[in-house]
Amino acid sequence: MKKDYLLPSLNDARKRNKETSEKFSFSLDERYKGIGEHKKYHIITHGCQANQRDSETMAGLLDAMGYEMCDQQKDADVIIINTCAVRQNAEEKVLGEIGALKRLKRENPDLIIAIGGCMAQEEKTVSLIMEKYRQVDIIFGTHNITSLPKLIYDVISDKKRKVEVYSKMGEIIESVPVTRFMSHKAWVNIMYGCDKFCSYCIVPYTRGKERSRDKKDIVAEVEELVSQGYKEVCLLGQNVNAYGKDLKIDYTFGDLLNDVAKTGIPRIRFMTSHPWDFDDTMIASIKNNKNIMPYIHLPIQSGNDEILRKMNRRYTREEYLALFDKLKAELPGFAFTTDIIVGFPNESKEAFEDTLSAVRHCEYDNAFTFIYSRREGTPAAAMEDHVDMEVKEQRLQQLNELVAYYANKNNQRFKDQVVEVLVDGLSKRNSNVYSGYTPENKLVNFTGENVKTGDLVKVKITKVMSFSLNGELIKE
């Protein structure tokens, strides 16, 4: 029996070619404008910065349809869960949230529940939702976010579930409406997808191939943000330093950094860098532009060559440490963070010790550490693993203690110093305290008066912790 919906396929998602991706300009169909009048929506976002930026696009589309954003699920006519598929616990949390929405659907049968993001790109997940979570009305993937207005329109019109998940390399779609969730900091996509195919990672399957936006579109977006008073942009990509390689032009991420810096935006950040593509042009651009912030996230994942080979990381321990040492020498005062996976299949005690020694060498300001999570469809999922979870948990704890030690050690240099802080607003834990970030991406909680979100202020650091700083506003 032929299905009337489009399911994802990991086999199709693996495919790659060397052709430049097609570029389209989005325009909202007149049929969809106004159907959200006097109705509200609520978006739940899981995962990385790319997902947060996708949620801003979803919000922009819904706003263009006439919907209004709301804070409470119970007040919403449309609820969207934008999902992450990087780790199993993230998926389990999402499934729990979907289950909890069953009550709201029972109380309001007209409520539209939509599931998007990376989980929607997985065959097993879509099949599970279709079978066990009848309250879900729409499933859509990372490649067809712009289909959301049509999917909502169709659900309202014929009261049937809609599933549309493309498994393809992807294209570039410009002129899509966006509703920024922050008024002073903005995510700016410079490219999409990933071609690295690390053996443990599902992202190349859920996000498609590496495809770069046109430099003119990126710079124009940043210029518009500057005109709106934004103080910081973060240039986004699964591997930002591969920018431009697919366009077959003599223009690299380093060149893009130079052009974005010329817009005059006070602060520029970028996420995430793969060690494989970190070249001298990029280093020179960072050195020569003061509005590129002194912070680099450089994932190592493991400090052991055998594990790195099995991960398909494309560099050795020696190559990574040589690059790291070069960056430390070329960029004094910069803060460095990393990603580390503990318990990759059959990680030996010696391999784990290699990771600890790499951390001791690099003395990171922070590290995002995880126990390996099996992702169905990836090469690592088929690897045998004889290491007990208890051992993995012990290793993670040992690693986290070492990371915290160096984080605290690095933060000591800020004690009694005056730093510049871009204010995010009041602290979530204390309404008498403001919070924001230094150029080095250090979280600062500080006291003061007459401070607004988006202000760039001077703060004297009075107390140092491993992962944050306390201070007092300096009155100018």
VOFI-361196 format. One record per residue (C-alpha): x, y, z; residue number from 1; residue in one letter; chain. Coordinates in steps of 0.05 Angstrom, whole numbers, always signed. Layout:
[[X; Y; Z]; NUM; "A"; "A"];
...
//
This chain:
[[+0; +0; +0]; 1; "M"; "A"];
[[+28; +68; -21]; 2; "K"; "A"];
[[+38; +117; +37]; 3; "K"; "A"];
[[+12; +188; +29]; 4; "D"; "A"];
[[+69; +216; +70]; 5; "Y"; "A"];
[[+145; +223; +62]; 6; "L"; "A"];
[[+188; +184; +111]; 7; "L"; "A"];
[[+262; +195; +123]; 8; "P"; "A"];
[[+316; +148; +97]; 9; "S"; "A"];
[[+386; +144; +126]; 10; "L"; "A"];
[[+411; +110; +62]; 11; "N"; "A"];
[[+389; +170; +21]; 12; "D"; "A"];
[[+417; +218; +73]; 13; "A"; "A"];
[[+487; +187; +65]; 14; "R"; "A"];
[[+492; +208; -8]; 15; "K"; "A"];
[[+539; +263; -30]; 16; "R"; "A"];
[[+559; +296; -95]; 17; "N"; "A"];
[[+608; +352; -112]; 18; "K"; "A"];
[[+557; +398; -145]; 19; "E"; "A"];
[[+543; +466; -115]; 20; "T"; "A"];
[[+477; +467; -78]; 21; "S"; "A"];
[[+418; +502; -108]; 22; "E"; "A"];
[[+396; +569; -79]; 23; "K"; "A"];
[[+323; +591; -73]; 24; "F"; "A"];
[[+287; +652; -47]; 25; "S"; "A"];
[[+228; +639; +0]; 26; "F"; "A"];
[[+160; +672; -6]; 27; "S"; "A"];
[[+101; +656; +39]; 28; "L"; "A"];
[[+40; +634; +0]; 29; "D"; "A"];
[[-18; +683; +7]; 30; "E"; "A"];
[[-63; +624; +28]; 31; "R"; "A"];
[[-25; +617; +93]; 32; "Y"; "A"];
[[-25; +690; +115]; 33; "K"; "A"];
[[-76; +705; +169]; 34; "G"; "A"];
[[-95; +634; +187]; 35; "I"; "A"];
[[-61; +644; +255]; 36; "G"; "A"];
[[-99; +707; +273]; 37; "E"; "A"];
[[-121; +707; +346]; 38; "H"; "A"];
[[-82; +642; +356]; 39; "K"; "A"];
[[-17; +627; +393]; 40; "K"; "A"];
[[+43; +582; +387]; 41; "Y"; "A"];
[[+96; +554; +434]; 42; "H"; "A"];
[[+164; +526; +412]; 43; "I"; "A"];
[[+207; +478; +454]; 44; "I"; "A"];
[[+279; +475; +431]; 45; "T"; "A"];
[[+330; +421; +445]; 46; "H"; "A"];
[[+402; +415; +423]; 47; "G"; "A"];
[[+455; +459; +391]; 48; "C"; "A"];
[[+458; +530; +367]; 49; "Q"; "A"];
[[+436; +508; +298]; 50; "A"; "A"];
[[+371; +483; +329]; 51; "N"; "A"];
[[+361; +548; +366]; 52; "Q"; "A"];
[[+370; +585; +300]; 53; "R"; "A"];
[[+321; +538; +266]; 54; "D"; "A"];
[[+270; +553; +320]; 55; "S"; "A"];
[[+277; +627; +305]; 56; "E"; "A"];
[[+259; +611; +233]; 57; "T"; "A"];
[[+199; +570; +254]; 58; "M"; "A"];
[[+177; +629; +297]; 59; "A"; "A"];
[[+186; +676; +239]; 60; "G"; "A"];
[[+142; +633; +194]; 61; "L"; "A"];
[[+88; +628; +247]; 62; "L"; "A"];
[[+90; +703; +260]; 63; "D"; "A"];
[[+82; +714; +185]; 64; "A"; "A"];
[[+20; +670; +187]; 65; "M"; "A"];
[[-11; +714; +241]; 66; "G"; "A"];
[[+4; +671; +302]; 67; "Y"; "A"];
[[+30; +701; +367]; 68; "E"; "A"];
[[+83; +670; +411]; 69; "M"; "A"];
[[+64; +649; +481]; 70; "C"; "A"];
[[+103; +624; +542]; 71; "D"; "A"];
[[+55; +571; +566]; 72; "Q"; "A"];
[[+38; +507; +530]; 73; "Q"; "A"];
[[-33; +508; +556]; 74; "K"; "A"];
[[-46; +574; +520]; 75; "D"; "A"];
[[-21; +550; +452]; 76; "A"; "A"];
[[-58; +530; +390]; 77; "D"; "A"];
[[+6; +503; +358]; 78; "V"; "A"];
[[+62; +469; +398]; 79; "I"; "A"];
[[+127; +453; +362]; 80; "I"; "A"];
[[+183; +410; +392]; 81; "I"; "A"];
[[+248; +422; +356]; 82; "N"; "A"];
[[+289; +360; +371]; 83; "T"; "A"];
[[+361; +338; +379]; 84; "C"; "A"];
[[+388; +269; +359]; 85; "A"; "A"];
[[+460; +273; +382]; 86; "V"; "A"];
[[+450; +232; +446]; 87; "R"; "A"];
[[+400; +180; +470]; 88; "Q"; "A"];
[[+381; +218; +533]; 89; "N"; "A"];
[[+360; +278; +491]; 90; "A"; "A"];
[[+314; +233; +450]; 91; "E"; "A"];
[[+284; +202; +513]; 92; "E"; "A"];
[[+269; +271; +541]; 93; "K"; "A"];
[[+233; +291; +478]; 94; "V"; "A"];
[[+191; +228; +478]; 95; "L"; "A"];
[[+172; +243; +550]; 96; "G"; "A"];
[[+150; +313; +529]; 97; "E"; "A"];
[[+109; +286; +472]; 98; "I"; "A"];
[[+75; +238; +519]; 99; "G"; "A"];
[[+59; +295; +568]; 100; "A"; "A"];
[[+24; +333; +512]; 101; "L"; "A"];
[[-29; +279; +506]; 102; "K"; "A"];
[[-69; +311; +561]; 103; "R"; "A"];
[[-69; +379; +527]; 104; "L"; "A"];
[[-91; +347; +462]; 105; "K"; "A"];
[[-148; +312; +498]; 106; "R"; "A"];
[[-171; +378; +529]; 107; "E"; "A"];
[[-163; +415; +463]; 108; "N"; "A"];
[[-173; +369; +402]; 109; "P"; "A"];
[[-157; +428; +355]; 110; "D"; "A"];
[[-87; +435; +385]; 111; "L"; "A"];
[[-34; +422; +331]; 112; "I"; "A"];
[[+28; +386; +356]; 113; "I"; "A"];
[[+88; +385; +310]; 114; "A"; "A"];
[[+155; +350; +317]; 115; "I"; "A"];
[[+215; +378; +278]; 116; "G"; "A"];
[[+290; +377; +281]; 117; "G"; "A"];
[[+342; +322; +278]; 118; "C"; "A"];
[[+301; +266; +310]; 119; "M"; "A"];
[[+250; +274; +254]; 120; "A"; "A"];
[[+306; +255; +205]; 121; "Q"; "A"];
[[+312; +186; +237]; 122; "E"; "A"];
[[+271; +129; +208]; 123; "E"; "A"];
[[+263; +92; +273]; 124; "K"; "A"];
[[+240; +154; +310]; 125; "T"; "A"];
[[+187; +173; +259]; 126; "V"; "A"];
[[+161; +102; +258]; 127; "S"; "A"];
[[+157; +102; +334]; 128; "L"; "A"];
[[+119; +168; +336]; 129; "I"; "A"];
[[+72; +146; +281]; 130; "M"; "A"];
[[+56; +82; +319]; 131; "E"; "A"];
[[+53; +104; +392]; 132; "K"; "A"];
[[+42; +179; +394]; 133; "Y"; "A"];
[[-24; +191; +359]; 134; "R"; "A"];
[[-28; +261; +389]; 135; "Q"; "A"];
[[+26; +285; +341]; 136; "V"; "A"];
[[-4; +319; +279]; 137; "D"; "A"];
[[+59; +340; +240]; 138; "I"; "A"];
[[+129; +311; +232]; 139; "I"; "A"];
[[+177; +352; +191]; 140; "F"; "A"];
[[+253; +351; +183]; 141; "G"; "A"];
[[+312; +398; +181]; 142; "T"; "A"];
[[+308; +404; +105]; 143; "H"; "A"];
[[+236; +426; +100]; 144; "N"; "A"];
[[+225; +478; +155]; 145; "I"; "A"];
[[+196; +524; +102]; 146; "T"; "A"];
[[+141; +472; +90]; 147; "S"; "A"];
[[+114; +485; +160]; 148; "L"; "A"];
[[+60; +536; +138]; 149; "P"; "A"];
[[+33; +487; +86]; 150; "K"; "A"];
[[+34; +429; +135]; 151; "L"; "A"];
[[-5; +469; +187]; 152; "I"; "A"];
[[-54; +493; +134]; 153; "Y"; "A"];
[[-65; +422; +110]; 154; "D"; "A"];
[[-77; +395; +181]; 155; "V"; "A"];
[[-128; +450; +193]; 156; "I"; "A"];
[[-162; +436; +126]; 157; "S"; "A"];
[[-168; +360; +126]; 158; "D"; "A"];
[[-155; +340; +199]; 159; "K"; "A"];
[[-103; +287; +179]; 160; "K"; "A"];
[[-32; +275; +203]; 161; "R"; "A"];
[[+22; +303; +159]; 162; "K"; "A"];
[[+92; +274; +154]; 163; "V"; "A"];
[[+143; +306; +107]; 164; "E"; "A"];
[[+216; +292; +119]; 165; "V"; "A"];
[[+265; +301; +62]; 166; "Y"; "A"];
[[+328; +258; +63]; 167; "S"; "A"];
[[+374; +296; +16]; 168; "K"; "A"];
[[+438; +335; +11]; 169; "M"; "A"];
[[+401; +401; +18]; 170; "G"; "A"];
[[+399; +470; -12]; 171; "E"; "A"];
[[+405; +543; +9]; 172; "I"; "A"];
[[+340; +580; +21]; 173; "I"; "A"];
[[+344; +656; +31]; 174; "E"; "A"];
[[+293; +709; +51]; 175; "S"; "A"];
[[+259; +664; +102]; 176; "V"; "A"];
[[+226; +706; +157]; 177; "P"; "A"];
[[+260; +702; +225]; 178; "V"; "A"];
[[+239; +722; +295]; 179; "T"; "A"];
[[+302; +733; +337]; 180; "R"; "A"];
[[+295; +708; +408]; 181; "F"; "A"];
[[+347; +758; +434]; 182; "M"; "A"];
[[+352; +833; +421]; 183; "S"; "A"];
[[+427; +840; +428]; 184; "H"; "A"];
[[+459; +775; +405]; 185; "K"; "A"];
[[+442; +737; +341]; 186; "A"; "A"];
[[+458; +670; +309]; 187; "W"; "A"];
[[+478; +677; +235]; 188; "V"; "A"];
[[+482; +614; +193]; 189; "N"; "A"];
[[+541; +616; +145]; 190; "I"; "A"];
[[+534; +543; +122]; 191; "M"; "A"];
[[+494; +481; +134]; 192; "Y"; "A"];
[[+508; +406; +138]; 193; "G"; "A"];
[[+572; +366; +148]; 194; "C"; "A"];
[[+615; +320; +105]; 195; "D"; "A"];
[[+663; +295; +158]; 196; "K"; "A"];
[[+623; +233; +177]; 197; "F"; "A"];
[[+654; +220; +245]; 198; "C"; "A"];
[[+636; +149; +260]; 199; "S"; "A"];
[[+595; +165; +322]; 200; "Y"; "A"];
[[+556; +224; +295]; 201; "C"; "A"];
[[+486; +226; +265]; 202; "I"; "A"];
[[+491; +300; +244]; 203; "V"; "A"];
[[+515; +288; +171]; 204; "P"; "A"];
[[+453; +245; +162]; 205; "Y"; "A"];
[[+404; +294; +193]; 206; "T"; "A"];
[[+434; +359; +166]; 207; "R"; "A"];
[[+457; +341; +96]; 208; "G"; "A"];
[[+521; +358; +60]; 209; "K"; "A"];
[[+565; +419; +73]; 210; "E"; "A"];
[[+536; +478; +35]; 211; "R"; "A"];
[[+556; +550; +43]; 212; "S"; "A"];
[[+513; +612; +38]; 213; "R"; "A"];
[[+535; +668; -9]; 214; "D"; "A"];
[[+582; +716; +26]; 215; "K"; "A"];
[[+539; +775; +4]; 216; "K"; "A"];
[[+478; +746; +38]; 217; "D"; "A"];
[[+517; +734; +103]; 218; "I"; "A"];
[[+548; +803; +105]; 219; "V"; "A"];
[[+481; +836; +88]; 220; "A"; "A"];
[[+448; +798; +146]; 221; "E"; "A"];
[[+502; +822; +195]; 222; "V"; "A"];
[[+496; +894; +169]; 223; "E"; "A"];
[[+421; +891; +181]; 224; "E"; "A"];
[[+434; +867; +252]; 225; "L"; "A"];
[[+482; +924; +264]; 226; "V"; "A"];
[[+429; +974; +240]; 227; "S"; "A"];
[[+381; +943; +290]; 228; "Q"; "A"];
[[+429; +953; +348]; 229; "G"; "A"];
[[+455; +883; +357]; 230; "Y"; "A"];
[[+522; +878; +394]; 231; "K"; "A"];
[[+543; +807; +378]; 232; "E"; "A"];
[[+536; +755; +323]; 233; "V"; "A"];
[[+556; +682; +326]; 234; "C"; "A"];
[[+572; +653; +258]; 235; "L"; "A"];
[[+542; +583; +255]; 236; "L"; "A"];
[[+560; +519; +219]; 237; "G"; "A"];
[[+572; +446; +237]; 238; "Q"; "A"];
[[+644; +460; +213]; 239; "N"; "A"];
[[+651; +535; +201]; 240; "V"; "A"];
[[+723; +532; +178]; 241; "N"; "A"];
[[+702; +490; +118]; 242; "A"; "A"];
[[+663; +550; +94]; 243; "Y"; "A"];
[[+668; +564; +19]; 244; "G"; "A"];
[[+699; +498; -2]; 245; "K"; "A"];
[[+635; +475; -36]; 246; "D"; "A"];
[[+628; +541; -75]; 247; "L"; "A"];
[[+692; +528; -115]; 248; "K"; "A"];
[[+716; +599; -106]; 249; "I"; "A"];
[[+780; +628; -77]; 250; "D"; "A"];
[[+746; +653; -13]; 251; "Y"; "A"];
[[+753; +620; +55]; 252; "T"; "A"];
[[+726; +627; +125]; 253; "F"; "A"];
[[+784; +672; +141]; 254; "G"; "A"];
[[+762; +719; +85]; 255; "D"; "A"];
[[+691; +717; +110]; 256; "L"; "A"];
[[+714; +735; +180]; 257; "L"; "A"];
[[+749; +796; +152]; 258; "N"; "A"];
[[+687; +819; +115]; 259; "D"; "A"];
[[+641; +808; +175]; 260; "V"; "A"];
[[+690; +847; +219]; 261; "A"; "A"];
[[+685; +906; +171]; 262; "K"; "A"];
[[+610; +913; +187]; 263; "T"; "A"];
[[+631; +943; +255]; 264; "G"; "A"];
[[+591; +894; +297]; 265; "I"; "A"];
[[+624; +899; +366]; 266; "P"; "A"];
[[+631; +824; +378]; 267; "R"; "A"];
[[+640; +765; +331]; 268; "I"; "A"];
[[+641; +692; +352]; 269; "R"; "A"];
[[+638; +627; +312]; 270; "F"; "A"];
[[+617; +555; +325]; 271; "M"; "A"];
[[+642; +502; +313]; 272; "T"; "A"];
[[+713; +491; +287]; 273; "S"; "A"];
[[+741; +425; +264]; 274; "H"; "A"];
[[+817; +419; +273]; 275; "P"; "A"];
[[+823; +391; +203]; 276; "W"; "A"];
[[+806; +458; +169]; 277; "D"; "A"];
[[+837; +509; +217]; 278; "F"; "A"];
[[+886; +544; +170]; 279; "D"; "A"];
[[+935; +603; +174]; 280; "D"; "A"];
[[+887; +650; +137]; 281; "T"; "A"];
[[+836; +639; +191]; 282; "M"; "A"];
[[+888; +651; +246]; 283; "I"; "A"];
[[+910; +716; +213]; 284; "A"; "A"];
[[+839; +741; +207]; 285; "S"; "A"];
[[+827; +728; +281]; 286; "I"; "A"];
[[+892; +764; +300]; 287; "K"; "A"];
[[+878; +825; +256]; 288; "N"; "A"];
[[+807; +840; +277]; 289; "N"; "A"];
[[+795; +864; +347]; 290; "K"; "A"];
[[+720; +851; +344]; 291; "N"; "A"];
[[+732; +776; +335]; 292; "I"; "A"];
[[+727; +752; +406]; 293; "M"; "A"];
[[+786; +717; +441]; 294; "P"; "A"];
[[+751; +650; +447]; 295; "Y"; "A"];
[[+758; +586; +406]; 296; "I"; "A"];
[[+720; +521; +413]; 297; "H"; "A"];
[[+764; +465; +385]; 298; "L"; "A"];
[[+737; +395; +395]; 299; "P"; "A"];
[[+788; +341; +408]; 300; "I"; "A"];
[[+738; +284; +425]; 301; "Q"; "A"];
[[+795; +237; +448]; 302; "S"; "A"];
[[+869; +242; +462]; 303; "G"; "A"];
[[+885; +172; +437]; 304; "N"; "A"];
[[+905; +158; +365]; 305; "D"; "A"];
[[+870; +91; +359]; 306; "E"; "A"];
[[+804; +120; +385]; 307; "I"; "A"];
[[+812; +181; +339]; 308; "L"; "A"];
[[+822; +133; +280]; 309; "R"; "A"];
[[+759; +94; +298]; 310; "K"; "A"];
[[+722; +159; +306]; 311; "M"; "A"];
[[+744; +180; +236]; 312; "N"; "A"];
[[+767; +247; +263]; 313; "R"; "A"];
[[+821; +255; +208]; 314; "R"; "A"];
[[+876; +279; +254]; 315; "Y"; "A"];
[[+924; +248; +304]; 316; "T"; "A"];
[[+937; +268; +375]; 317; "R"; "A"];
[[+1003; +298; +354]; 318; "E"; "A"];
[[+971; +339; +299]; 319; "E"; "A"];
[[+916; +366; +345]; 320; "Y"; "A"];
[[+965; +385; +400]; 321; "L"; "A"];
[[+1011; +419; +349]; 322; "A"; "A"];
[[+953; +461; +324]; 323; "L"; "A"];
[[+931; +477; +395]; 324; "F"; "A"];
[[+1002; +499; +414]; 325; "D"; "A"];
[[+1005; +542; +351]; 326; "K"; "A"];
[[+939; +576; +368]; 327; "L"; "A"];
[[+961; +588; +440]; 328; "K"; "A"];
[[+1026; +620; +415]; 329; "A"; "A"];
[[+993; +661; +360]; 330; "E"; "A"];
[[+933; +683; +401]; 331; "L"; "A"];
[[+956; +699; +472]; 332; "P"; "A"];
[[+900; +711; +522]; 333; "G"; "A"];
[[+849; +670; +484]; 334; "F"; "A"];
[[+804; +621; +520]; 335; "A"; "A"];
[[+797; +551; +493]; 336; "F"; "A"];
[[+742; +499; +503]; 337; "T"; "A"];
[[+733; +430; +473]; 338; "T"; "A"];
[[+687; +369; +466]; 339; "D"; "A"];
[[+707; +301; +495]; 340; "I"; "A"];
[[+673; +234; +489]; 341; "I"; "A"];
[[+686; +183; +543]; 342; "V"; "A"];
[[+672; +109; +534]; 343; "G"; "A"];
[[+676; +103; +458]; 344; "F"; "A"];
[[+669; +29; +440]; 345; "P"; "A"];
[[+724; -11; +473]; 346; "N"; "A"];
[[+761; +49; +499]; 347; "E"; "A"];
[[+818; +21; +541]; 348; "S"; "A"];
[[+845; +48; +606]; 349; "K"; "A"];
[[+907; +69; +569]; 350; "E"; "A"];
[[+866; +106; +516]; 351; "A"; "A"];
[[+828; +143; +570]; 352; "F"; "A"];
[[+894; +162; +604]; 353; "E"; "A"];
[[+916; +191; +537]; 354; "D"; "A"];
[[+855; +236; +538]; 355; "T"; "A"];
[[+870; +259; +609]; 356; "L"; "A"];
[[+942; +275; +589]; 357; "S"; "A"];
[[+917; +315; +530]; 358; "A"; "A"];
[[+873; +355; +577]; 359; "V"; "A"];
[[+933; +367; +622]; 360; "R"; "A"];
[[+972; +391; +562]; 361; "H"; "A"];
[[+918; +439; +536]; 362; "C"; "A"];
[[+891; +462; +604]; 363; "E"; "A"];
[[+824; +480; +573]; 364; "Y"; "A"];
[[+780; +535; +601]; 365; "D"; "A"];
[[+722; +487; +597]; 366; "N"; "A"];
[[+701; +422; +563]; 367; "A"; "A"];
[[+635; +394; +542]; 368; "F"; "A"];
[[+642; +321; +563]; 369; "T"; "A"];
[[+596; +262; +547]; 370; "F"; "A"];
[[+592; +188; +553]; 371; "I"; "A"];
[[+588; +157; +483]; 372; "Y"; "A"];
[[+517; +149; +459]; 373; "S"; "A"];
[[+502; +97; +406]; 374; "R"; "A"];
[[+467; +127; +345]; 375; "R"; "A"];
[[+433; +76; +301]; 376; "E"; "A"];
[[+456; +80; +229]; 377; "G"; "A"];
[[+526; +106; +245]; 378; "T"; "A"];
[[+589; +62; +236]; 379; "P"; "A"];
[[+605; +64; +310]; 380; "A"; "A"];
[[+537; +34; +327]; 381; "A"; "A"];
[[+561; -32; +297]; 382; "A"; "A"];
[[+625; -34; +338]; 383; "M"; "A"];
[[+632; -83; +396]; 384; "E"; "A"];
[[+639; -53; +464]; 385; "D"; "A"];
[[+660; -91; +527]; 386; "H"; "A"];
[[+669; -32; +574]; 387; "V"; "A"];
[[+618; -29; +631]; 388; "D"; "A"];
[[+575; +33; +639]; 389; "M"; "A"];
[[+599; +38; +711]; 390; "E"; "A"];
[[+671; +45; +686]; 391; "V"; "A"];
[[+649; +98; +636]; 392; "K"; "A"];
[[+614; +138; +690]; 393; "E"; "A"];
[[+675; +135; +734]; 394; "Q"; "A"];
[[+718; +160; +677]; 395; "R"; "A"];
[[+671; +217; +662]; 396; "L"; "A"];
[[+673; +239; +735]; 397; "Q"; "A"];
[[+749; +236; +735]; 398; "Q"; "A"];
[[+752; +276; +671]; 399; "L"; "A"];
[[+703; +328; +697]; 400; "N"; "A"];
[[+744; +338; +760]; 401; "E"; "A"];
[[+806; +351; +718]; 402; "L"; "A"];
[[+768; +399; +672]; 403; "V"; "A"];
[[+741; +437; +732]; 404; "A"; "A"];
[[+812; +443; +761]; 405; "Y"; "A"];
[[+839; +477; +698]; 406; "Y"; "A"];
[[+776; +519; +689]; 407; "A"; "A"];
[[+787; +547; +758]; 408; "N"; "A"];
[[+861; +556; +746]; 409; "K"; "A"];
[[+848; +595; +682]; 410; "N"; "A"];
[[+795; +639; +715]; 411; "N"; "A"];
[[+844; +662; +768]; 412; "Q"; "A"];
[[+874; +711; +719]; 413; "R"; "A"];
[[+810; +752; +722]; 414; "F"; "A"];
[[+811; +761; +798]; 415; "K"; "A"];
[[+810; +836; +816]; 416; "D"; "A"];
[[+811; +853; +741]; 417; "Q"; "A"];
[[+762; +898; +705]; 418; "V"; "A"];
[[+729; +863; +646]; 419; "V"; "A"];
[[+679; +882; +593]; 420; "E"; "A"];
[[+612; +846; +598]; 421; "V"; "A"];
[[+556; +843; +547]; 422; "L"; "A"];
[[+494; +841; +591]; 423; "V"; "A"];
[[+443; +786; +578]; 424; "D"; "A"];
[[+396; +810; +633]; 425; "G"; "A"];
[[+379; +791; +704]; 426; "L"; "A"];
[[+408; +727; +731]; 427; "S"; "A"];
[[+360; +667; +728]; 428; "K"; "A"];
[[+377; +651; +800]; 429; "R"; "A"];
[[+377; +719; +833]; 430; "N"; "A"];
[[+335; +779; +812]; 431; "S"; "A"];
[[+384; +826; +845]; 432; "N"; "A"];
[[+442; +803; +801]; 433; "V"; "A"];
[[+457; +814; +727]; 434; "Y"; "A"];
[[+492; +765; +682]; 435; "S"; "A"];
[[+531; +768; +617]; 436; "G"; "A"];
[[+594; +746; +583]; 437; "Y"; "A"];
[[+665; +772; +575]; 438; "T"; "A"];
[[+700; +771; +507]; 439; "P"; "A"];
[[+731; +705; +529]; 440; "E"; "A"];
[[+661; +677; +537]; 441; "N"; "A"];
[[+666; +675; +613]; 442; "K"; "A"];
[[+599; +679; +649]; 443; "L"; "A"];
[[+598; +738; +698]; 444; "V"; "A"];
[[+545; +750; +751]; 445; "N"; "A"];
[[+549; +821; +779]; 446; "F"; "A"];
[[+513; +872; +820]; 447; "T"; "A"];
[[+497; +943; +797]; 448; "G"; "A"];
[[+443; +993; +780]; 449; "E"; "A"];
[[+412; +1022; +717]; 450; "N"; "A"];
[[+436; +965; +673]; 451; "V"; "A"];
[[+398; +941; +611]; 452; "K"; "A"];
[[+402; +879; +568]; 453; "T"; "A"];
[[+450; +892; +511]; 454; "G"; "A"];
[[+493; +942; +549]; 455; "D"; "A"];
[[+569; +935; +545]; 456; "L"; "A"];
[[+592; +950; +616]; 457; "V"; "A"];
[[+656; +947; +658]; 458; "K"; "A"];
[[+655; +899; +716]; 459; "V"; "A"];
[[+708; +888; +770]; 460; "K"; "A"];
[[+716; +814; +786]; 461; "I"; "A"];
[[+712; +800; +860]; 462; "T"; "A"];
[[+705; +725; +863]; 463; "K"; "A"];
[[+728; +668; +818]; 464; "V"; "A"];
[[+695; +599; +810]; 465; "M"; "A"];
[[+709; +544; +761]; 466; "S"; "A"];
[[+655; +561; +711]; 467; "F"; "A"];
[[+634; +632; +728]; 468; "S"; "A"];
[[+658; +698; +757]; 469; "L"; "A"];
[[+626; +746; +806]; 470; "N"; "A"];
[[+635; +821; +804]; 471; "G"; "A"];
[[+612; +892; +815]; 472; "E"; "A"];
[[+592; +943; +763]; 473; "L"; "A"];
[[+643; +999; +753]; 474; "I"; "A"];
[[+608; +1066; +749]; 475; "K"; "A"];
[[+636; +1108; +693]; 476; "E"; "A"];
//
